[in-house]
Amino acid sequence: METSAAAAVPDWCAFFDEDDYELFCEWVDDACSCFGAEGQDLSEGYVDLAAGQINVDVYTFLLSRLAERCRDSPKDEWHSICFGQVDAWTTGEAQHEWLARAPLDEVRGRLRPSLGQGHPQYVGTAPDHPMEIVRRRLARGLWVTILAEEVPSDDDDDPELDLEVHNAAMSAWGADPDQLLGIALDNLRATQPPTWQEYTAKLPRDDTGEEVPVALAVGSGDAAAWALLLADLFPELDREGLVVGVPTQHTLILCPLPDPVLSGGIAELVATLVRNELARGAYDDRISSGAYWYRDGQFSVLVEPAEGDVEDPPPPSAPPTPGPEFDIEAGDRPSAEVLAQWLAKREATVPGWVSAYGDLGAWDFSPESLDLLESLVRGVVVSLDDLTDPANRELLQGAAWYLGEVMIRTKGGEWELREVYGSQPYVNQPKPYGSMAFPMTSIVNAFKDGGTLREQLDRFG
């Protein structure tokens, strides 16, 4: 490979001198370390990272554009820029943004149903938050989401990723979950059905103990999602009912119930087969360790999923409260510029806060100072409507900034603002063990649910 005049600097970033190239590589490697991908040779101009959802794989990402961004930015920002880009690559940020901008007709053929455990993507986000995935509960521990296959980005150099559709994209398409699921199921019908292997097991009757043969079938391939189309595959069994196991994305276990006195034994048999399959499969491929009764398109639990893969839906809630508005018009400006202006505005108000509310205590960004912040907010507003009233926007914005700063200074992280995640700044910690927090939402939730800001801090990180 030819190199620039500085022998240690490759051609793809020849605008760096040796010191700058070494610093750039250091920060890229440090960012990759947060995702378990450090120690790579960057001289060829790319980095390999695991990315995507459901069908996670290792993809190659070119470094030239990232290097140009660093070249055009102050060096004290390089670390943040490199981490932000590596994070964006692994989470498919550019592909999610493409989804939200593409018309539904362009995306329609990419949609497939996908079964999973239904856990939220991020800590503290509501199911209807723009960054949360579109999901529906089928039964305890068993959910369906919408997978978009081979999603590109606006950069031709980026790989195509398989991503679960987020609420932001669904909203941009003017669609609802039922419509997307219908499209996804139609697309699934056009693919190859599972390959079935039939087995026979002997189980004792509940009444006499006599062992009788029981037939079951195990589907392979991309089989799990076909649990949603059992009425298409086996109309008679759909009407009569059967026991179902969906341990992984590639396995579907079906066992008809020939006699009610065998129901307990069949449920335990399917649960055992599920557990055995999970022990052989990859962690990212797992769906549920439970056994389910299926009939007429409905699922219910026969054997509870193991602890750790269960999420119950929240109780019915009141109509959603209008979300707090971001007080700087973004227009067509880059998110980084909008965020910088918001942070500067908030920081400029600190002397005024200290002067006006110094009698409450020390505003030192300690966890204890959140008690002062809570007293201030609850002393000014009486109801949740008051808190989200435009007249109190400055109070909410300032309180959110202070809470976010306490999170960052006590547990680490940095402020970010990305269009695909909504219109409010949030605090993001490095992965793989970090979390995200939306301070404005945290304050509204604490006020609504009767919690405290210290509890919101405890949930972060």
C-alpha positions in Angstrom: 0.0 0.0 0.0 1.3 3.5 -0.9 1.5 6.0 1.9 1.8 9.7 2.1 5.1 11.6 2.6 4.8 10.9 6.3 5.6 7.2 6.1 3.4 6.2 9.1 0.3 8.0 7.7 -1.8 6.0 5.1 -3.1 7.6 2.0 -6.8 7.5 3.1 -6.0 10.1 5.8 -2.9 11.8 4.3 -4.1 15.2 5.6 -2.9 14.0 9.1 0.6 14.4 10.3 2.1 11.4 12.3 1.1 12.8 15.7 -2.5 13.5 14.6 -2.8 10.1 13.0 -1.6 8.5 16.2 -4.1 10.5 18.2 -6.9 9.6 15.9 -6.2 5.9 16.0 -5.9 6.1 19.8 -9.4 7.6 20.1 -11.0 5.2 17.6 -9.5 2.2 19.4 -10.7 3.6 22.7 -14.2 4.0 21.3 -14.1 0.5 19.9 -13.1 -0.8 23.3 -16.5 0.2 24.7 -18.0 -2.3 22.2 -15.4 -5.1 22.7 -13.7 -4.4 19.4 -10.4 -2.8 20.4 -7.0 -3.7 19.1 -7.7 -3.6 15.4 -5.2 -2.5 12.7 -6.6 0.8 11.4 -3.9 1.4 8.8 -6.2 0.0 6.0 -8.8 2.6 6.8 -11.6 0.5 8.2 -12.9 -1.0 11.5 -15.0 -4.2 12.0 -17.9 -3.9 14.4 -20.9 -6.0 15.3 -24.1 -4.2 14.3 -27.7 -4.8 13.5 -30.6 -6.3 15.5 -31.9 -9.9 15.6 -29.5 -11.0 12.8 -26.4 -9.4 14.4 -23.3 -9.7 12.3 -19.8 -8.1 12.0 -19.6 -5.4 9.4 -16.8 -3.2 7.9 -17.0 0.5 8.4 -14.7 2.9 6.5 -12.8 5.5 8.6 -12.1 8.2 6.0 -15.1 10.4 6.7 -14.6 10.1 10.4 -11.0 11.2 10.0 -12.2 14.2 7.9 -14.6 15.2 10.7 -11.8 15.1 13.3 -9.5 17.0 11.0 -12.1 19.8 10.8 -12.7 19.8 14.6 -10.7 20.9 17.7 -8.6 18.0 19.0 -10.3 18.1 22.4 -13.5 17.0 20.6 -12.0 14.0 18.8 -12.7 11.6 21.6 -16.4 12.5 21.7 -16.6 12.5 17.9 -15.0 9.0 17.6 -17.2 7.5 20.3 -20.3 9.1 18.8 -19.6 7.7 15.4 -18.7 4.2 16.6 -21.9 4.2 18.7 -23.9 5.3 15.6 -22.4 2.5 13.5 -23.2 -0.3 16.0 -26.7 1.0 16.6 -27.5 1.5 12.9 -28.3 5.2 13.5 -27.9 6.1 9.8 -30.0 3.2 8.7 -32.7 4.1 11.2 -32.7 7.6 9.8 -33.0 6.2 6.3 -36.0 4.2 7.4 -37.7 7.2 8.9 -37.2 9.2 5.6 -38.0 6.5 3.1 -41.7 6.2 2.0 -43.5 3.1 3.1 -43.8 1.7 -0.4 -40.0 1.7 -0.6 -39.7 -0.2 2.7 -42.7 -2.5 2.3 -40.8 -5.4 0.8 -38.2 -5.4 3.5 -40.6 -6.0 6.4 -40.8 -9.3 8.3 -42.3 -10.3 11.6 -39.9 -11.3 14.4 -40.6 -12.9 17.7 -38.7 -11.9 20.8 -38.8 -11.2 24.6 -40.2 -7.7 24.2 -37.7 -5.9 26.5 -37.5 -2.1 25.8 -34.5 -1.0 23.9 -33.5 1.7 26.5 -33.9 2.4 30.2 -36.7 4.7 31.1 -38.4 5.0 27.7 -42.1 4.6 27.3 -43.4 2.1 24.7 -44.6 5.0 22.5 -41.3 6.8 22.6 -39.9 7.5 19.0 -36.7 5.5 19.7 -38.6 2.4 21.0 -39.3 -0.5 18.7 -42.8 -1.3 17.4 -43.8 -4.3 19.5 -46.9 -6.3 20.5 -47.3 -8.7 23.3 -48.6 -12.2 22.4 -48.3 -13.7 25.9 -46.1 -13.5 28.9 -42.5 -13.5 27.7 -43.5 -13.6 24.0 -43.7 -10.6 21.8 -43.7 -9.8 18.1 -41.7 -6.9 16.5 -41.3 -5.8 12.9 -37.9 -6.4 11.3 -36.7 -4.4 8.3 -34.2 -6.4 6.3 -31.1 -5.0 4.6 -31.7 -1.4 5.4 -29.2 1.0 3.7 -28.2 4.5 4.6 -27.5 7.6 2.6 -23.8 6.8 2.6 -23.1 4.2 -0.1 -20.1 3.0 2.0 -22.2 1.9 4.9 -23.4 -1.7 5.1 -27.0 -2.8 4.9 -28.4 -3.9 8.3 -31.4 -5.8 9.6 -33.2 -3.5 12.1 -36.3 -3.6 14.1 -38.7 -0.8 13.1 -38.9 2.0 15.6 -41.9 4.2 16.4 -40.2 7.2 14.7 -40.3 5.4 11.3 -43.8 4.1 11.8 -45.0 7.6 12.6 -43.2 9.0 9.5 -45.0 6.5 7.3 -48.4 7.4 8.8 -48.9 3.7 9.7 -50.0 1.7 12.8 -48.7 -1.6 14.3 -51.6 -3.6 12.8 -50.8 -2.3 9.3 -47.1 -3.0 9.6 -47.7 -6.5 11.0 -50.1 -7.3 8.2 -47.5 -6.3 5.6 -44.8 -8.3 7.4 -47.0 -11.4 7.5 -47.8 -11.1 3.8 -44.1 -10.9 3.1 -43.5 -14.0 5.3 -46.1 -15.9 3.4 -44.1 -15.4 0.2 -41.0 -17.1 1.7 -40.1 -20.8 2.2 -42.1 -22.4 5.0 -40.2 -24.2 7.7 -38.7 -27.6 7.2 -40.4 -30.1 9.5 -39.0 -33.1 11.4 -41.6 -35.3 13.0 -41.0 -37.2 16.2 -43.0 -39.5 18.5 -42.8 -39.5 22.3 -44.5 -41.6 24.9 -46.2 -39.8 27.8 -48.3 -41.1 30.8 -51.9 -40.2 31.0 -52.8 -38.0 34.0 -55.7 -40.4 35.0 -54.3 -43.9 34.6 -50.6 -43.4 34.1 -50.7 -45.5 30.9 -48.1 -44.4 28.4 -49.5 -43.4 25.0 -47.7 -42.1 21.9 -47.7 -38.4 21.2 -46.7 -36.9 17.8 -44.8 -33.6 17.6 -43.0 -31.7 14.9 -39.9 -29.4 15.0 -39.5 -26.7 12.4 -36.2 -25.4 11.3 -34.9 -22.6 9.1 -36.3 -19.1 10.0 -39.1 -21.0 11.6 -40.2 -19.1 14.8 -42.1 -16.3 13.0 -44.3 -18.9 11.4 -46.0 -19.4 14.8 -48.0 -16.3 13.7 -49.2 -18.2 10.6 -50.3 -21.5 12.0 -53.8 -20.9 10.6 -52.2 -20.9 7.2 -50.0 -23.9 7.8 -52.4 -26.1 9.8 -56.0 -24.8 9.7 -57.4 -27.8 11.6 -54.8 -27.5 14.4 -55.4 -23.8 14.6 -59.1 -24.5 15.4 -58.4 -27.4 17.8 -55.3 -25.9 19.5 -51.8 -27.2 20.2 -48.8 -26.7 22.5 -46.1 -24.4 21.0 -42.5 -23.7 21.9 -40.4 -20.9 20.3 -36.9 -21.2 21.8 -34.9 -19.4 19.1 -35.4 -17.5 15.8 -34.7 -20.7 13.9 -36.8 -23.3 15.8 -40.5 -23.8 16.2 -41.9 -26.8 18.2 -45.5 -27.9 17.8 -47.3 -30.7 19.6 -51.1 -31.3 19.1 -53.1 -32.3 22.1 -54.8 -35.6 21.3 -56.4 -35.9 24.7 -56.9 -33.4 27.6 -55.5 -35.9 30.1 -52.1 -35.5 28.4 -52.0 -31.7 28.6 -49.6 -31.5 31.6 -47.2 -34.0 30.2 -47.1 -32.4 26.7 -46.5 -28.9 28.2 -43.6 -30.2 30.2 -42.3 -32.2 27.2 -42.3 -29.0 25.0 -40.7 -27.0 27.8 -37.9 -29.6 28.1 -37.3 -29.5 24.3 -37.2 -25.7 24.5 -34.7 -25.6 27.3 -32.5 -28.1 25.4 -32.6 -26.0 22.3 -31.7 -22.9 24.2 -28.7 -24.6 25.7 -27.4 -25.2 22.2 -28.3 -21.9 20.6 -26.6 -18.5 20.6 -27.7 -16.0 23.2 -28.8 -13.3 20.7 -30.9 -15.9 18.9 -33.1 -16.8 22.0 -36.8 -16.0 22.2 -38.6 -17.7 25.1 -38.0 -20.6 27.5 -41.7 -21.1 28.1 -44.3 -23.4 26.6 -47.5 -21.9 25.2 -51.1 -23.0 24.4 -52.1 -21.8 21.0 -55.6 -21.7 19.5 -57.4 -19.4 17.0 -54.5 -17.0 16.7 -54.1 -16.6 20.5 -51.2 -17.6 22.8 -51.4 -18.3 26.6 -48.7 -19.6 29.0 -48.6 -23.3 30.0 -45.1 -23.4 31.4 -43.8 -20.0 32.6 -40.6 -18.7 30.9 -37.6 -18.7 33.1 -36.8 -15.6 35.2 -34.9 -13.1 33.1 -36.9 -13.4 29.8 -40.2 -12.1 31.0 -41.7 -8.7 30.7 -45.3 -8.0 31.7 -47.1 -5.1 30.1 -47.6 -2.0 32.2 -51.1 -1.4 33.7 -53.4 0.8 31.6 -52.3 4.4 31.9 -54.0 7.7 31.7 -54.0 9.5 28.3 -50.4 10.5 27.5 -49.3 13.8 28.9 -48.1 16.3 26.2 -44.3 16.0 26.1 -42.0 18.9 27.0 -41.0 20.9 24.0 -37.4 21.5 23.0 -37.0 25.3 23.4 -34.5 25.9 20.5 -35.8 25.7 16.9 -33.6 23.2 15.1 -34.6 24.1 11.6 -32.1 22.5 9.1 -29.1 23.0 11.4 -27.0 20.0 12.5 -28.0 18.4 15.8 -24.6 19.1 17.2 -25.0 22.8 16.6 -28.5 22.8 18.2 -27.3 20.9 21.2 -24.3 23.2 21.7 -26.6 26.2 21.7 -29.0 24.6 24.2 -26.2 23.6 26.6 -24.7 27.1 26.4 -28.1 28.7 27.2 -28.6 26.4 30.1 -25.1 26.9 31.5 -25.6 30.7 31.3 -28.5 30.4 33.7 -26.4 28.8 36.5 -25.4 32.1 38.2 -29.1 33.2 38.2 -30.1 29.9 39.8 -27.5 30.2 42.5 -28.5 33.8 43.3 -32.2 33.1 43.3 -32.3 29.8 45.1 -29.0 29.7 47.0 -31.0 29.8 50.3 -32.2 26.2 49.5 -28.7 24.8 49.8 -25.6 24.1 47.8 -26.0 23.7 44.0 -22.9 21.5 43.7 -24.2 18.9 41.2 -24.1 16.2 44.0 -26.8 13.5 44.3 -28.0 15.3 47.4 -28.6 18.5 45.5 -31.3 16.8 43.5 -33.4 17.1 46.7 -33.1 20.9 46.4 -34.0 20.7 42.7 -37.1 18.6 43.5 -38.1 21.1 46.2 -37.8 23.9 43.8 -39.8 22.3 41.1 -42.6 21.1 43.4 -42.7 24.5 45.1 -43.4 26.3 41.8 -45.8 23.8 40.1 -48.8 22.1 41.6 -49.9 19.7 39.0 -48.5 17.8 36.0 -50.3 20.2 33.7 -48.4 23.0 35.3 -45.1 21.3 34.8 -45.7 20.9 31.0 -47.3 24.3 30.6 -45.4 26.5 28.1 -45.2 29.2 30.9 -42.9 26.9 32.9 -40.8 25.8 30.0 -37.7 27.5 31.3 -38.1 25.9 34.7 -38.4 22.4 33.1 -35.5 23.0 30.7 -33.2 24.2 33.5 -34.2 21.4 35.8 -33.6 18.8 33.1 -30.2 20.2 32.4 -29.2 20.2 36.1 -30.5 16.6 36.5 -28.5 15.5 33.4 -25.4 17.2 34.6 -25.7 15.4 38.0 -26.0 12.1 36.0 -22.9 12.9 34.0 -20.8 14.1 36.9 -21.6 11.2 39.2 -21.9 8.3 36.7 -20.3 9.4 33.5 -21.8 10.0 30.0 -22.3 12.9 27.7 -25.1 15.0 26.2 -26.4 14.0 22.8 -29.3 15.0 20.5 -30.3 12.9 17.5 -33.3 13.5 15.4 -34.2 9.8 15.2 -34.5 9.7 19.0 -36.9 12.7 19.4 -36.6 16.3 20.1 -35.1 16.5 23.6 -31.4 16.2 24.6 -30.5 13.0 26.4 -27.5 11.6 28.4 -25.7 8.7 26.9 -23.2 6.4 28.6 -20.6 4.3 26.7 -21.7 0.8 26.0 -21.7 -2.2 26.5 -22.8 -1.6 30.1 -24.0 2.0 29.8 -27.5 3.3 29.6 -29.4 6.3 28.3 -31.6 8.9 30.2 -33.9 11.6 29.0 -33.9 14.1 31.9 -37.0 16.1 30.8 -39.0 12.8 30.6 -37.4 11.7 34.0 -38.7 14.8 35.7 -42.2 14.5 34.2 -42.3 10.8 35.2 -41.1 11.5 38.8 -43.8 14.2 39.1 -46.5 11.9 37.6 -45.7 8.7 39.4 -44.8 10.2 42.8 -41.1 9.2 42.6 -38.0 11.2 43.4 -35.2 12.6 41.2 -32.7 10.6 43.3 -34.6 7.4 42.1 -34.3 8.6 38.5 -30.5 9.0 39.1 -30.3 5.5 40.7 -31.9 4.0 37.5 -29.3 5.6 35.3 -26.0 3.7 34.7 
